[in-house]
Amino acid sequence: MSLHKAVKKLYLGLILFFLYAPILVLMVFSFNASRSRANWEGFTLDWYRVLFNDPQIALALRNTLLIGVFSTVIATAIGTLAAVGIDKMKRRPKAVVMGISRIPVMMPDIVTGLSLMVLYLFVIRTLGIGRMGFTTLLLSHVMFNVPYVILSVIPKLRQIDANLYEAALDLGATPLRAFVQVILPEIWPGVVTGAMLAFTLSIDDFMVSFFTTGAGVQNLSILIFSMARRGVQPQINALSTLMFLVILAMLFLIHKRDQRQARKAKLHG
């Protein structure tokens, strides 16, 4: 092995170590019999039992899953239709709209969260109805997920034959049937990728959720933050471990699906 390759491998190893060593430490101490974060006093599953028997965590998990599923379904539907509409635009308007759709992706989360909070408070106080809570949290997650769905679907739309839709219409299909039976199957991998990305981002989000929720409504990220302010409890380590494993499994599934799609494209190509 040459010195150049050895240095590259050492550099990569150091990067991976500093990225994942803290997570590995957290996972190991989620099985520590002691509350101490410095001393190992034996293996136990007690903190996982405490985690699953905690009603506050169960409620936060329920809110997280509901927000994640609902926002994913809504954002995927809106983002897919928006991507189809953008793809049909002329070159200059398409470039403008695509640039606008990328702004929420590039915007710092704290700016997005504060902006949405100000908007919701203005609407609530102006109309005199409603309050910050589950609905505002759901709308916020839909808002920041839609651009990711658009950016996932657009590349698939560019890969399909532009004449397929018109051919289906010429053969007697209605616009809706042509979209569902001709276009949607072709862009389905991008739709699935966008949906999985949206769900992962929804589970992971803290900053936007923190500014747009109300009293009595919190997801797991907000709960972990509030518990950590009083001192990191061992059940938080257990909860963080489970969240990491769930997201890791989703990323693995996305990777395997992309590999299958690449193999199929290579065989048909």
Secondary structure, 3 states (H helix, E strand, C coil): CCHHHHHHHHHHHHHHHHHHHHHHHHHHHCCECCCCCCCCCCECCHHHHHHHCCHHHHHHHHHHHHHHHHHHHHHHHHHHHHHHHHHCCCHHHHHHHHHHHHHHHHCCHHHHHHHHHHHHHHHHHHHCCCCCCHHHHHHHHHHHHHHHHHHHHHHHHHHCCCCHHHHHHHCCCCHHHHHHHHHHHHHHHHHHHHHHHHHHHHHHCCHHHHHHCCCCCCCHHHHHHHHHHCCCCHHHHHHHHHHHHHHHHHHHHHHHHHHHHHHHHHHHC
